[in-house]
Amino acid sequence: MLVRQHTSIDQLDLKAWNALAGTEVPFLRHEFLAALEHSGCIGPHTGWTPAYITLHDELGLAAAAPAFLKAHSFGEFVFDFSWAEAYAQFGRSYYPKLSVCVPFTPATGARLLLRPDVAGAPLRRRLARAIEDFTSANRLSSAHALFFDESDREAFAGAGWLMRRDCQFHWSNQGFSDFEQYLGTFTAEKRKKARRERRRVHESGIAFETRFGTDIGESLLDTVYAFHRGTFLRHGHEPYLSRAFFSEIARTLGEALMFKIALQRGRPVAAAVFFWCQEALYGRYWGASADHHSLHFETCYHQGIEFCIERGIRRFEPGTQGEHKVARGFAPALTWSAHHIGDRRFRSAVHDFLVREGAAVDAYASEVGEHVPYRRAP
């Protein structure tokens, strides 16, 4: 098995990459990763230097990992700033490090991508070793795999990587026929609140339109991006993703990119940006021109749930943080990362930290889980 490293996704054949299992998730498609590079969202000048690691056999591309040399820890959503500070206190450099992830995207998916005809578990282990070898050969402090699925968790844990967990809030589709049937699983009080929340938006004269990348148009995309950018600016910084990035993925990802547009008197007043496949809907960005009561909840959550029900999509990941999601039917869900630390002393310290942190995450998820709006079984 031949191991290779690539400094751009364009060095890899689009069809061969997209034939790997896991790339049905839009963020892992060649087109998404290419748009990040083409639009300048990632690259050496951003602290995200592509370093794709691949395995090849006689049939061609057999496995791959989306990997990036990182000069910082921003845009990862798995926070290790304190680890970098600890390295600095001992006169060591934590950066550059290697991150196996999708930039700016805290969504669960495969990180060890395999051609469907190969033996899964052995090749995942081989790819994990290749990542370790690359980390060692380039004298990197560490390698970090973020937001991976269950198969990858077994591979990284089996390779001895340190496992870290966090808590998000996900929605699960139980085969609901419509939104009212879904609300029927709520307690009476929570059901009443959800209906009132939706009614307030309707009474404001706001209606919704669903657009895909295939039919968004550049003018409307300008408006949606301005909403999105405004949300970031209110928090004091520019968005990670550029306007040019959205133009490219609208063209190349097509229907996998979806927008919910809130219209008042025919004019857009808010929008939410989603990506989707049959397995999951991923809520990513939101913005509005003005404050409207309950509009954020309706645009980002209720509209997304309705889309999942209509399309038979299994789960809805609306992004990081936000206990307010629980009242809308999202339940605690553990997400995972794995960490290969080169220095034995720091590995031991990080291990001890993760044991304590993991217990706290479990307790938090259990406590929040007591507040989901669903009726309890007798």
Secondary structure as UniProt FT lines:
FT   STRAND          2..6
FT   HELIX           9..11
FT   HELIX           14..18
FT   TURN            22..24
FT   HELIX           26..28
FT   HELIX           30..38
FT   TURN            39..40
FT   HELIX           44..46
FT   STRAND          48..50
FT   STRAND          52..57
FT   TURN            58..59
FT   STRAND          60..65
FT   STRAND          67..70
FT   TURN            74..75
FT   HELIX           81..89
FT   TURN            90..91
FT   STRAND          97..100
FT   TURN            103..104
FT   STRAND          113..114
FT   TURN            116..117
FT   HELIX           120..137
FT   TURN            138..139
FT   STRAND          142..146
FT   HELIX           150..158
FT   TURN            159..160
FT   STRAND          162..172
FT   HELIX           179..183
FT   TURN            184..185
FT   HELIX           188..203
FT   TURN            204..205
FT   STRAND          206..212
FT   TURN            213..214
FT   HELIX           218..234
FT   TURN            235..236
FT   HELIX           243..252
FT   HELIX           254..256
FT   STRAND          257..264
FT   TURN            265..266
FT   STRAND          267..276
FT   STRAND          280..288
FT   TURN            293..294
FT   HELIX           295..297
FT   HELIX           298..302
FT   HELIX           303..311
FT   STRAND          315..317
FT   HELIX           323..328
FT   STRAND          331..341
FT   HELIX           344..369
FT   TURN            370..371
//
